[in-house]
Amino acid sequence: MSENHRQERDSLRVRIIEVGPRDGLQNESDIISTEAKVSFVDALSETGVAEIEAGSFVSPRAIPQLADSDEVFRKINRKPGVVYSALVPNERGLERARAAAVSKIAVFTAASDTFTRRNINCTVSESIERFRPVVFGAKRDDMTVRGYISTVTHCPFEGAVPPSQVLDVMRQLLDLGVDEISLGDTVGKAAPCDMRRLLDQIVPRIERSRLSLHVHDTCGMAVANVLTAWTEYRIESFDTAAGGLGGCPYAPGASGNVATEDVVYALKASRVSLPVDERKVIAAASEIGKVLNRRLTSRLSQVQTEQIAYEGVA
């Protein structure tokens, strides 16, 4: 790496987007109390993450675990400087988000038609047409809009996904007016070589400040993929979940999201300046783990907090 490249990379600020309260908890089989969700979000607000995806305004019949998102948004203590966002699938969801004073929403599609059909019962093109009025309404109300693209490297039904398919969906979303794109390795099968193959096509065509990486850790490659995206492509935003919460009900075998604390540790150990306190993330994950009645599986949460240090890390 050239010295100029190194200096430019080190001057960038990485943003951690905490998705545990939405993408993590929606995969739980038991209903979690509103109070526990509010406490979880409030604890995460004190960790230094840039954004928290605090809920989802989908039909309560579809995702009963998040049926109380309206109440969660009313009760959380919104910390200045932290963005509180929500997933919104349709115009009814947008109305609820507006009433809850949400300033940033996310719409979602995928790079494979089969996955999209299993997830939201339509093709990729149909999904984009469905949320066209959602994006229009959100932009009219000065909301920021994120576009999720799932299955960017592998589909559980179609196998490997060509980067050209992902690029086509990304272009459609940007043409629609979406402000940023989140690339999701939903199945968690990607290795760094898969990330390179994808990002070689994507990065030259979008400002890196508008791009985020959302990886799952099914095959143990998630942190390696994050480090590849940062060191080689200067991706600035990463979607993570405290404690490695999550999974995907429409992706058989997919494990949880990459753990926030593991990503923060890896980036700090790589000399990235981050405002996130991984000890506070572990504490927040531990408390929600008690509610879920299980120990969370992030690597860092299994290490004594006082042992976590960066002095002398090469």
C-alpha positions in Angstrom: 0.0 0.0 0.0 1.4 3.4 -0.9 1.9 6.1 1.8 -0.6 8.4 0.1 -3.2 5.6 0.1 -2.5 4.8 3.7 -2.8 8.4 4.8 -6.1 8.8 2.8 -7.5 5.6 4.3 -6.5 6.6 7.9 -8.2 10.0 7.5 -11.6 8.4 6.9 -14.0 7.8 9.7 -15.7 4.4 9.9 -19.4 4.4 10.8 -20.9 1.5 12.7 -24.6 1.0 12.1 -26.1 -1.2 14.8 -28.9 -3.4 13.5 -29.4 -5.7 16.5 -32.7 -4.1 17.7 -34.3 -4.7 14.3 -32.4 -7.3 12.2 -31.3 -9.2 15.3 -34.5 -9.3 17.3 -36.9 -10.0 14.4 -35.4 -13.5 14.1 -36.3 -14.4 17.7 -39.0 -17.0 18.2 -40.4 -15.5 21.4 -41.9 -12.0 21.8 -39.6 -9.6 23.6 -41.1 -6.9 25.9 -41.2 -3.3 24.7 -39.3 -2.4 27.9 -36.5 -4.8 27.1 -36.2 -3.4 23.6 -36.2 0.2 24.8 -33.5 -0.6 27.4 -31.4 -2.3 24.6 -31.6 0.7 22.3 -30.9 3.1 25.1 -27.8 1.1 26.1 -26.6 1.0 22.5 -27.1 4.7 22.3 -24.3 5.1 24.8 -21.8 3.0 22.9 -20.7 5.5 20.3 -22.3 3.8 17.3 -23.4 6.3 14.5 -26.8 4.8 13.9 -29.2 2.3 15.4 -31.9 0.5 13.4 -34.4 0.5 16.2 -37.5 -1.1 14.6 -39.5 -2.1 11.6 -42.9 -0.9 10.4 -43.9 -4.0 8.7 -47.2 -5.8 9.2 -47.4 -7.2 12.8 -48.7 -10.4 11.2 -45.5 -10.8 9.2 -43.0 -9.9 12.0 -44.9 -10.1 15.3 -41.6 -9.6 17.2 -41.5 -6.0 16.1 -45.2 -5.1 16.2 -44.5 -2.6 19.0 -41.9 -0.5 17.0 -44.2 2.6 17.2 -44.0 2.4 21.0 -40.3 1.7 21.0 -39.6 4.8 19.0 -41.8 6.9 21.4 -40.0 5.6 24.5 -36.4 5.5 23.6 -34.0 8.3 24.7 -32.7 9.7 21.5 -29.1 10.7 22.0 -28.0 13.8 20.0 -25.8 12.8 17.1 -27.1 9.2 16.8 -29.4 8.4 13.9 -32.5 6.2 14.7 -33.8 4.4 11.6 -36.4 1.8 10.7 -37.3 -0.6 8.0 -40.4 0.4 6.0 -42.0 -1.9 3.4 -44.9 0.1 2.1 -46.9 3.4 2.4 -48.7 2.3 5.5 -45.4 1.6 7.1 -44.2 5.0 6.0 -47.2 6.6 7.7 -46.3 4.8 11.0 -42.6 5.9 10.7 -43.6 9.5 10.1 -45.9 9.4 13.1 -43.0 8.0 15.2 -40.7 10.9 14.1 -38.3 8.6 12.2 -35.9 10.6 10.1 -34.3 7.7 8.2 -36.0 4.6 6.7 -34.8 1.6 4.8 -36.5 -0.3 1.9 -35.4 -3.8 1.0 -34.9 -6.0 -2.0 -32.4 -8.7 -3.1 -30.2 -9.6 -6.0 -32.0 -12.9 -6.7 -35.6 -13.3 -7.7 -36.1 -16.6 -5.9 -35.0 -15.2 -2.5 -37.2 -12.1 -3.0 -40.2 -14.3 -3.8 -39.6 -16.3 -0.7 -39.2 -13.2 1.4 -41.8 -10.7 0.1 -43.6 -12.8 -2.5 -42.5 -10.9 -5.6 -39.6 -10.5 -8.1 -36.8 -8.0 -7.6 -38.3 -5.7 -10.2 -41.7 -5.9 -8.6 -40.3 -5.2 -5.2 -38.7 -2.0 -6.5 -42.0 -0.9 -8.1 -43.8 -1.6 -4.8 -41.6 0.7 -2.8 -41.3 3.5 -5.4 -44.1 5.5 -3.7 -42.4 4.9 -0.3 -39.2 6.4 -1.5 -41.1 9.3 -3.1 -43.0 10.0 0.1 -39.9 9.7 2.3 -37.9 12.1 0.2 -40.9 14.5 0.1 -40.7 14.5 3.9 -36.9 15.0 3.9 -36.2 11.6 5.2 -33.0 9.8 4.3 -33.6 6.5 2.5 -31.4 3.4 2.6 -31.8 0.5 0.2 -31.0 -3.0 1.3 -29.8 -5.5 -1.3 -29.8 -9.0 0.1 -28.0 -12.1 -1.3 -25.2 -10.0 -2.9 -22.8 -13.0 -3.2 -24.8 -16.1 -2.6 -28.5 -17.0 -2.7 -29.7 -20.0 -0.6 -31.8 -21.1 -3.6 -29.9 -20.0 -6.7 -26.3 -20.4 -5.5 -23.6 -17.9 -6.4 -24.9 -14.5 -7.5 -23.0 -12.6 -10.3 -21.9 -9.1 -9.3 -23.6 -7.9 -12.5 -27.0 -8.7 -11.0 -26.1 -6.7 -7.8 -24.9 -3.8 -9.9 -28.2 -3.7 -11.9 -30.3 -3.6 -8.7 -28.1 -0.9 -7.2 -28.5 1.2 -10.3 -32.3 0.9 -10.1 -32.3 1.9 -6.5 -30.1 4.9 -7.0 -32.2 6.0 -10.0 -35.2 5.8 -7.7 -33.6 8.3 -5.3 -32.2 6.0 -2.6 -29.5 7.8 -0.7 -27.3 4.9 0.3 -26.9 1.2 -0.4 -26.4 -1.7 2.1 -24.9 -4.8 0.5 -26.0 -7.9 2.4 -24.2 -11.2 2.4 -27.4 -12.8 3.7 -26.3 -16.4 3.6 -22.9 -15.7 5.2 -20.9 -17.8 2.7 -18.8 -15.0 1.3 -15.0 -15.2 1.6 -12.7 -12.2 0.9 -12.3 -13.4 -2.7 -16.1 -13.1 -3.1 -16.0 -9.6 -1.6 -13.3 -8.5 -3.9 -15.2 -9.8 -6.9 -18.3 -7.9 -5.9 -16.6 -4.7 -4.7 -14.4 -4.5 -7.9 -17.7 -3.9 -9.7 -19.6 -1.8 -7.1 -17.0 0.6 -5.7 -16.1 2.5 -8.9 -19.8 3.3 -9.5 -20.9 4.8 -6.2 -19.4 7.1 -3.6 -18.1 5.1 -0.8 -19.8 7.3 1.7 -23.1 6.0 0.3 -22.2 2.3 0.7 -22.4 0.0 3.6 -21.5 -3.7 4.1 -23.9 -6.0 5.9 -22.3 -9.5 6.5 -23.4 -12.6 8.4 -21.0 -14.9 10.0 -22.3 -18.4 9.0 -18.9 -19.6 7.8 -16.7 -17.5 10.1 -15.6 -15.1 7.4 -17.5 -12.0 8.4 -14.7 -10.1 10.2 -12.3 -11.0 7.4 -14.7 -9.6 4.9 -15.1 -6.4 6.9 -11.3 -5.9 7.0 -11.0 -6.6 3.3 -13.7 -4.0 2.5 -12.0 -1.4 4.8 -8.3 -1.9 3.9 -8.6 -2.6 0.2 -11.8 -0.6 -0.8 -12.1 2.0 1.9 -15.7 1.1 2.7 -16.7 3.5 5.5 -19.9 1.9 7.0 -20.6 -1.5 8.4 -23.9 -3.0 9.6 -23.4 -5.0 12.7 -25.4 -6.5 15.6 -24.4 -6.5 19.3 -23.7 -10.0 20.4 -24.0 -11.4 16.9 -27.8 -11.3 17.1 -29.9 -12.3 14.1 -30.2 -14.6 11.2 -32.7 -14.7 8.4 -35.9 -16.8 8.4 -35.8 -16.9 4.5 -32.2 -18.0 4.3 -32.0 -21.6 5.6 -28.8 -22.1 7.6 -27.8 -18.5 7.8 -26.4 -17.5 11.2 -26.5 -14.1 12.9 -25.0 -10.8 11.9 -21.4 -10.1 12.5 -21.0 -9.0 16.1 -20.6 -5.3 16.6 -17.9 -5.8 19.3 -15.9 -8.2 17.1 -15.9 -5.7 14.3 -14.9 -2.8 16.5 -12.1 -4.8 18.0 -10.7 -5.9 14.6 -10.9 -2.4 13.2 -9.2 -0.8 16.3 -6.5 -3.5 16.2 -6.0 -2.5 12.6 -5.3 1.1 13.8 -8.7 2.5 12.8 -9.9 5.4 14.9 -13.4 4.5 16.2 -15.6 6.3 18.8 -17.3 3.0 19.7 -16.7 1.5 23.2 -16.8 -2.3 22.7 -17.1 -2.8 26.4 -20.4 -1.0 26.5 -21.5 -3.0 23.4 -20.7 -6.2 25.3 -22.7 -5.0 28.3 -25.7 -4.1 26.1 -25.5 -7.5 24.4 -25.2 -9.3 27.8 -28.4 -7.7 29.1 -30.4 -8.6 26.0 -28.9 -12.1 26.2 -30.4 -12.4 29.7 -33.8 -11.5 28.3 -33.4 -14.1 25.5 -32.2 -16.6 28.1 -29.1 -17.5 26.3 -25.4 -16.5 26.0 -24.6 -14.7 22.9 -22.0 -16.1 20.6 -19.7 -13.2 19.7 -16.1 -14.0 20.1 -15.3 -10.9 22.2 -18.1 -11.4 24.6 -16.5 -14.7 25.6 -13.3 -12.8 26.7 -13.1 -11.0 30.0 -13.7 -7.3 29.3 -10.7 -6.2 31.2 -8.4 -8.3 28.9 -9.5 -6.3 25.9 -6.7 -3.9 25.0 -4.9 -2.5 21.9 -1.5 -1.4 23.2 1.2 -3.2 21.3 -1.2 -4.7 18.7 0.7 -4.8 15.4 
